[in-house]
Amino acid sequence: MTAATRYSFPSIVLHWLVALLIITAFAIGLTVADMPLSPTKFHWMAYHKWIGISVLTLALLRLLVRLMTKVPALPDSMSPLMQRAAHAGHWVLYALMFAVPLTGWMMSSAYGFPVVFLQIVPLPDLVSANPELAKQLKEVHEALNWVLAAAVAGHALVALKHHFIDKDGLLWRMSLRQPRA
């Protein structure tokens, strides 16, 4: 596999870092969702928010890297329809990497809870405090999270299909390791 058939090193590192952060944020979000209000819940919600802001920041960086570097071509064995579906799937993932953290940030603002990244950097409220809007944003944020979870699961399953069934080397394009010869 040549460098031309692999993503750039920054793209690969950002891909896996964002994937890890998304999974972690999702797990924390599920864990604290039903917890009663307590210092422990606020502690874990702070981590959840920090991770969400990190995902948002790294997604922007990922998008910039993607726009500035050449993306390897999809295998010729993929039909034009499957290639369009793959491109659409990637752009859906990018949209969700922005929409999920932004709706969480807006929800926090609407509930009147500031977002202070790493307990150091206070971020501006994206909307004014508004309990009714907060409830709506909570529903949107939760729904988008489930859509993101489904999209990530689908993305992973398709990558595994390409690796184990199609054996077309597609998974190696985003691997931190080089494929075995």
C-alpha positions in Angstrom: 0.0 0.0 0.0 1.5 3.3 -1.1 1.3 6.7 0.6 -1.1 7.7 -2.2 -3.6 5.1 -1.2 -3.5 6.0 2.5 -4.8 9.1 4.3 -2.3 11.6 5.6 -0.8 10.9 9.0 -2.7 14.0 10.6 -5.9 12.6 9.1 -5.4 9.2 10.6 -4.4 10.5 14.0 -7.4 12.9 14.1 -9.8 10.2 12.9 -8.9 7.8 15.8 -8.7 10.6 18.4 -12.1 11.9 17.5 -13.5 8.4 17.4 -12.2 7.7 20.9 -13.6 11.0 22.2 -17.0 10.5 20.6 -17.3 7.0 22.1 -16.2 8.3 25.5 -18.6 11.3 25.4 -21.5 9.0 24.4 -20.7 6.6 27.3 -20.5 9.4 29.8 -23.7 11.0 28.5 -25.6 7.7 28.8 -24.2 7.2 32.3 -25.1 10.6 33.7 -28.4 11.0 31.8 -30.5 9.3 34.6 -28.3 10.3 37.6 -30.0 12.6 40.1 -28.6 16.1 40.4 -25.5 15.9 42.6 -21.9 17.0 42.7 -20.9 13.7 41.0 -23.3 14.4 38.1 -22.0 17.9 37.6 -18.4 16.5 37.8 -19.1 14.0 35.0 -21.1 16.5 33.0 -18.1 18.8 33.0 -16.0 16.0 31.5 -18.7 15.3 29.0 -18.8 19.0 27.9 -15.0 19.2 27.7 -14.9 16.2 25.5 -17.7 17.6 23.3 -15.8 20.9 22.9 -12.7 18.9 22.0 -14.7 16.9 19.4 -16.0 20.1 17.9 -12.5 21.7 17.8 -10.9 18.5 16.4 -13.7 18.1 13.9 -13.0 21.6 12.6 -9.3 20.6 12.4 -10.2 17.3 10.6 -12.3 19.2 8.1 -9.5 21.6 7.4 -7.0 18.8 7.0 -9.4 16.9 4.7 -9.9 20.0 2.5 -6.1 20.7 2.3 -4.9 17.1 1.7 -5.6 14.6 -1.1 -8.1 12.0 -0.1 -7.2 8.5 -1.5 -9.5 7.2 -4.2 -12.0 4.5 -3.3 -11.3 1.1 -4.8 -12.4 0.6 -8.5 -14.2 -2.5 -7.3 -16.8 -0.2 -5.6 -19.7 0.7 -7.9 -20.4 4.4 -8.5 -23.5 4.2 -6.4 -21.5 2.7 -3.5 -18.8 5.4 -3.9 -21.4 8.1 -3.7 -22.9 6.4 -0.6 -19.4 6.3 1.0 -18.9 10.0 0.3 -22.3 10.9 1.6 -21.7 8.8 4.7 -18.5 10.6 5.5 -20.2 14.0 5.1 -23.0 12.9 7.4 -20.4 12.0 10.0 -18.8 15.4 9.6 -22.1 17.1 10.0 -22.9 15.1 13.1 -19.5 15.8 14.6 -20.5 19.5 14.5 -24.2 19.3 15.2 -24.0 17.0 18.3 -21.5 19.2 20.3 -23.1 22.5 19.2 -26.6 21.3 20.3 -25.1 20.2 23.6 -23.4 23.6 24.1 -26.7 25.4 23.1 -28.6 23.2 25.5 -26.2 23.9 28.4 -26.5 27.7 27.6 -30.3 27.4 27.5 -30.3 25.7 30.9 -28.2 28.5 32.3 -25.1 26.3 32.8 -22.0 27.8 31.4 -19.5 25.7 29.5 -16.0 26.3 30.9 -13.5 24.3 29.0 -11.1 22.4 31.3 -12.3 24.7 34.1 -10.1 27.4 32.5 -11.7 28.8 29.4 -15.2 30.2 29.8 -17.1 29.8 26.5 -19.8 32.2 25.5 -23.4 31.2 25.8 -24.7 30.3 22.4 -28.3 31.1 23.4 -29.9 32.9 26.3 -31.2 31.0 29.3 -34.6 29.6 28.3 -36.0 26.5 30.1 -38.5 25.6 27.3 -35.8 25.9 24.6 -33.4 23.9 26.8 -35.9 21.0 26.9 -36.3 21.1 23.1 -32.5 21.2 22.6 -32.1 18.3 25.0 -34.4 16.2 22.8 -32.5 17.3 19.7 -29.1 16.6 21.3 -30.2 13.2 22.4 -31.7 12.3 19.0 -28.6 13.5 17.2 -26.4 11.4 19.5 -28.3 8.3 18.6 -28.1 9.1 14.9 -24.3 9.6 15.4 -24.0 6.3 17.3 -25.8 4.5 14.4 -23.7 6.3 11.8 -20.5 5.4 13.6 -21.6 1.8 14.0 -22.5 1.6 10.3 -19.2 3.2 9.4 -17.3 0.6 11.5 -19.3 -2.3 10.1 -18.7 -1.2 6.5 -15.0 -0.8 7.2 -14.9 -4.3 8.7 -16.9 -5.7 5.7 -14.3 -4.2 3.3 -11.5 -5.7 5.4 -12.8 -9.2 6.0 -15.2 -9.9 3.1 -14.0 -7.7 0.2 -10.4 -7.8 1.3 -9.7 -4.7 -0.7 -7.3 -3.0 1.7 -9.7 -0.1 2.4 -9.3 -0.4 6.2 -5.5 0.0 6.0 -6.0 3.5 4.5 -6.9 4.8 8.0 -4.8 2.4 10.0 -2.1 3.7 12.4 0.0 0.7 11.3 1.2 -0.2 7.9 -0.4 -3.4 6.4 1.7 -6.5 6.4 3.3 -7.3 3.1 
